[in-house]
Amino acid sequence: MELFVSKGGEIFACGTCLKIRNSGGTELCPLSTMKDLYEIIRDSDRVISI
């Protein structure tokens, strides 16, 4: 994850997933919202989902 972020990648943590695990976001992987997801999809020319 650190290499990915150091090369310019961004990681967003699902708030629901973090809550289930009693965890919080970090600087490396901040808590995200549906608004963040919408903006990522809106601003992307391609979206890959697995």
N, C-alpha and C positions, 0 to 999 in steps of 0.2 A: 504494500500500500504506500509506503514511504517513497519508493522509487517511482511509482505511478504519479503521485502528487508532485514529486520533485521535477518530473518531466512535463508538468503543466496540467495533469489530470485533476479532476475534481471528484470527490466521493461525498455522497449525501446519505445519511442514515435515516431510514423510515422511523418516524416517531412511534408508530404502533409497535413495530418490531422491538424498538428499544424499551418501550414501556413493559411489554411482555417479559423481557429479560431483566427488568429492574435496573436498567442502565441509562446512561445519558450520552449525548453527543460529545465528541472531543474536537480539538482543533483540527486534527487530521481527518475526522469523519463527523462533521456537524449534523445536528438534528435538522431534518428537513420537513417540509409541509407539502400538502397537495398543491399549494401555490408554487412552490419550488419545482415540483414535478411538471406542472403545467408549463412553466416558463422554460424548462429544459426541452420539453417536447416542442413547444411553440418555436423556439429559436434554433432547433436542429433541422438540418436538411435531410437527415436520416436517423432512424431510431432502430436499435437492435434490442430485442428482448429475448431472454433465455429463461 
